[in-house]
Amino acid sequence: MTILPIKAFSQEVPSDSLANLSRNAMFTYAYIQIEGKLLSKKLKVDVDFGDTPEQLKAGKEYSDKLTGKKSYAAILNFMVQNKFELVQTLGYTEAYSGTGGTTGIVFIMKKNTAPR
């Protein structure tokens, strides 16, 4: 009969709970909805960073700074100066009595928040 020694070890593996994932997120995303103001060349901008109190506050601050700009490029330039990059652009439409058309644009942007 042969006796073989067996070694066993254990290692704790931290779970990636939703809280841990959000706390260690690599990117911050922004959903920026832009539409023209009625009878004006100025744009109305709504910036959405998320639903936490800090994100809501930051979204309102960005929205206030960007509303009134007259150019989509000015909005993109402002966001790039704040270290965001464009991920995707979407057009959105609204229909009324069978007619519809593009009524606004959505920019989806991300900011790399990983430590360097």
Backbone torsions as a table, in degrees:
resi	resn	phi	psi	omega
1	MET	NA	134.8	179.8
2	THR	-108.7	134.8	177.6
3	ILE	-108.5	122.5	179.0
4	LEU	-104.1	130.3	177.1
5	PRO	-75.3	139.8	179.0
6	ILE	-122.1	129.4	176.2
7	LYS	-108.7	136.9	177.7
8	ALA	-128.4	146.4	176.1
9	PHE	-144.4	159.9	177.6
10	SER	-129.4	154.8	179.7
11	GLN	-140.4	133.9	177.9
12	GLU	-79.6	127.2	178.1
13	VAL	-109.1	117.9	-179.1
14	PRO	-66.2	138.1	178.8
15	SER	-81.0	145.5	178.1
16	ASP	-94.5	77.6	177.9
17	SER	-71.5	164.9	179.7
18	LEU	-58.9	-38.4	179.4
19	ALA	-64.0	-43.2	178.5
20	ASN	-65.1	-40.8	-179.8
21	LEU	-64.3	-42.9	-178.9
22	SER	-70.6	-34.4	179.7
23	ARG	-69.0	-32.6	-178.0
24	ASN	-104.4	23.9	-177.0
25	ALA	-60.6	142.5	-179.9
26	MET	-86.0	-24.6	-175.5
27	PHE	-132.4	149.6	168.9
28	THR	-111.4	128.8	-179.4
29	TYR	-103.6	150.3	176.6
30	ALA	-129.5	134.1	175.7
31	TYR	-110.0	111.8	-172.9
32	ILE	-115.0	111.3	-178.9
33	GLN	-99.8	127.3	-175.4
34	ILE	-126.9	132.8	174.9
35	GLU	-144.0	156.1	179.1
36	GLY	-75.9	147.4	174.5
37	LYS	-83.0	147.0	-179.2
38	LEU	-61.2	128.8	177.9
39	LEU	57.0	36.0	-178.9
40	SER	-150.1	153.7	174.8
41	LYS	-87.0	-9.5	-178.5
42	LYS	-75.4	150.2	-178.2
43	LEU	-103.8	145.0	174.5
44	LYS	-100.7	126.5	-173.8
45	VAL	-122.0	133.2	175.6
46	ASP	-124.0	115.9	-178.4
47	VAL	-104.0	128.9	-178.8
48	ASP	-121.5	114.4	176.2
49	PHE	-100.1	-14.2	-177.5
50	GLY	147.0	-165.1	-173.4
51	ASP	-117.8	8.2	174.1
52	THR	-78.2	158.4	179.8
53	PRO	-55.5	-39.5	179.5
54	GLU	-66.1	-41.7	-180.0
55	GLN	-67.4	-39.4	178.1
56	LEU	-63.4	-42.6	179.8
57	LYS	-64.0	-46.3	179.4
58	ALA	-63.2	-39.9	178.4
59	GLY	-61.6	-41.7	178.5
60	LYS	-65.6	-41.8	179.2
61	GLU	-61.6	-45.8	178.4
62	TYR	-64.9	-42.2	179.6
63	SER	-59.3	-44.7	-179.9
64	ASP	-63.1	-40.0	-179.8
65	LYS	-68.7	-34.6	-173.4
66	LEU	-91.2	-26.8	179.2
67	THR	-63.8	133.0	-178.7
68	GLY	104.8	-14.5	175.3
69	LYS	-63.1	152.6	-177.0
70	LYS	-105.7	2.6	-173.7
71	SER	-142.1	138.2	174.6
72	TYR	-64.0	-36.7	179.5
73	ALA	-63.3	-36.0	178.2
74	ALA	-63.5	-37.2	178.4
75	ILE	-67.4	-46.7	178.0
76	LEU	-61.5	-43.3	179.7
77	ASN	-60.9	-41.4	178.3
78	PHE	-61.2	-44.8	-178.4
79	MET	-67.5	-38.8	178.2
80	VAL	-65.0	-38.0	176.6
81	GLN	-62.7	-24.7	177.6
82	ASN	-97.7	23.7	171.6
83	LYS	71.4	23.4	174.4
84	PHE	-96.4	153.3	173.8
85	GLU	-128.8	147.0	-176.6
86	LEU	-74.4	129.6	178.0
87	VAL	-101.4	-45.9	-176.0
88	GLN	-157.1	150.7	175.1
89	THR	-121.4	133.2	179.2
90	LEU	-126.4	143.0	170.0
91	GLY	-99.6	144.0	175.7
92	TYR	-125.5	150.6	-174.5
93	THR	-126.4	157.2	172.5
94	GLU	-129.4	139.9	179.8
95	ALA	-108.8	140.6	177.1
96	TYR	-143.3	120.8	179.5
97	SER	52.6	43.3	176.2
98	GLY	82.6	-4.0	177.6
99	THR	-107.7	154.2	178.7
100	GLY	-163.6	163.2	179.2
101	GLY	-173.1	173.9	178.9
102	THR	-68.1	122.9	-179.6
103	THR	-109.8	-7.8	-180.0
104	GLY	-174.1	175.9	-179.8
105	ILE	-129.2	146.5	175.3
106	VAL	-119.1	128.0	172.0
107	PHE	-103.6	128.0	171.4
108	ILE	-106.0	120.2	-174.9
109	MET	-126.8	157.2	177.1
110	LYS	-134.1	153.3	178.5
111	LYS	-125.1	125.6	179.0
112	ASN	-75.6	118.8	-178.1
113	THR	-111.2	9.4	-179.3
114	ALA	-69.2	141.0	177.2
115	PRO	-65.7	143.2	-178.6
116	ARG	-109.6	NA	NA
